[in-house]
Amino acid sequence: DGIVTTFAVVAGTVGAGMPRYVVIILGLANLLADGASMATGAYLSLKSEFDQYKRLRREEKQEIANDPEIERAEILAYLESKGVPQKELEQMTDTIISNEELWADIMMLSEHGMARESYNKPLEHALVTFCSFAFFGSIPLVSYILPFDLALRFPIAIAATISSLYVLGLTRSIVTQERLFRGPLEIMGVGALGACIAYGVGIALRNIVGVAL
């Protein structure tokens, strides 16, 4: 998202014939604003999920207190479904229910598919989101921030953006174990579409409004 949105801003301002400092200002403003928005969204989303996790966990602990035999049977059935050998089921079940916190954790995992580790660091997750967005989103701006020749700035921004999108797409394909060319093509296609639209709008506005600073 950071690369595509920032490059779209760069393409739009270049298409409108704006000077270098405008490209940098608008690019950085977009980068910081979108990064903060993404980080805030990630924080609120994860915090909401963690609040739900805590509520459901309280309910599970209450059920353990009210109906321990039923909850024990559920643990045993869960372990059996995971392939625990029959001769080890009773011993493993007793080990789990001897620790109420572990018991509640296993119940959350078996009934709701929720693990505490996935939700308990919303602030850290938000910070990682912002830093990732800012790092990758700054790539299209490098050729404008550094003293490159005027005629080379936009081509370098295009090349840097395409290269970054390709690497990200390739990484996605490897992680998701899909065809290696699929991820890069999809991500580069989305990026190219957004950039072309922004560049076209910039040219259109320049022709209509007569913007030329």
C-alpha positions, 0 to 999 in steps of 0.5 A: 500500500505504501509504495502504490499510494506514494507512487500514485501521488508522485505520478499525479504531481508529475503529470500535472507538471508540478516542480520537485518540491511539490512532489516531495511535500505531497509525497511525504504528507501522503506517506505520513498521513497514510502510514499513521492511518494504517497504524491506527487502524491496525491498533484499533482492530487488534485491540478490539479483537483482544477485547473480544478475546478477553471477554470470551476467555472470562466466559470460558473460565466461568463455564469451567467453574460452573461445569468442570466435568463438561469442560473436561470432556470437551478438552478430552474430545479436543485432544482426541481430535488432534490425534493424541493416543488413547492411552495418553488422553486421560493423563494429558487432560488431567495435566491441562485441567490442573492449571486453570489458566492453561485450561482456559487457553486450550478452551479458547483455542478449541472452541474459538480458534483464538490464541492470546499471542495473536492479540496481546501486542496491538501497539507493537503491531501498529508501530511495525505497520507504520515503519513498514509503510513508511520504509516502502512508501519512501522508495518512489520519493528517493529520486526526488529527495536525492540530487538526481538529474531532472530528466531521470527522476521520474524514470528512476522512481518508476524503476525503483517502484517496479523493482520493489513491487516485484520483490514484494510480490515474489515474497508473497508468492513464496510465503503463500506457496503459489506460482512464483509469477502470480504474486509479482504480476498481481502487485505490479498490475495494481500498482501500474493501474493506480499510477496510470490513473493518477498520472492521467488525472494530473495531465487532465487537470494541467490541461483543464486548469492550466496548472504549471508551477 
